[in-house]
Amino acid sequence: MRLLSLLILFLMLFNCKLDKKSTMVQEKAAPQRGELSWESQIFLGNRLFSEKTCITCHDVNKTKIGPSVKEIMKIYKEENGDIVAFLRGKAKPIVDTTSAQVAIMQANIDGFLQNISDEELQTIATYMQHVDELNRD
Ligand code: HEC
């Protein structure tokens, strides 16, 4: 019996220690989490560009169902546009403003991009910029 209570006491102490440790780790980890590096953004953006099906309509160089990434980036640079704001539904389209085309893209913003964080949207924008730079002529 004594042994058992000792064991319980020991377990309780041990648990306490563990708890303390895990909160300490959390407290330490939270402020340390900085911005994603350029490379990580490209990596994640590339993944999201397929996962969120962007790639089915946006080729790098050629117009598919939607304008090519090169064309989009060209206009966004010229007009100093904000891709993240557009993908958030907070900025109007500036590449192709034909209503049928806008509606196709809008369906993606309302669908695939509903539950995505701003940080993730930024990785998509970074990836598009990277692809554009890689394919300079
Ligand atoms: C079903 C086809 C389709 C899919 C999937 C799709 N798009 Fe589009 N996208 C379009 C069409 C069509 C346009 C042209 C209309 C427009 O410019 O808004 C467009 C336009 C755009 C534009 C330019 C908007 C502007 O300012 O005119 C961006 C940026 C863009 N798409 C990014 C994305 C991203 C990122 C994804 C994936 C999350 C995606 N698209 C998925 C069809 C698609």
Boltz pocket constraint, residues with backbone or C-beta under 6 A from the ligand:
constraints:
  - pocket:
      binder: B
      contacts: [[A, 48], [A, 49], [A, 52], [A, 53], [A, 54], [A, 55], [A, 56], [A, 57], [A, 58], [A, 65], [A, 66], [A, 67], [A, 72], [A, 83], [A, 86], [A, 87], [A, 92], [A, 93], [A, 94], [A, 95], [A, 96], [A, 97], [A, 98], [A, 100], [A, 101], [A, 102], [A, 103], [A, 104], [A, 105], [A, 106], [A, 108], [A, 112], [A, 113], [A, 124]]
      max_distance: 6.0
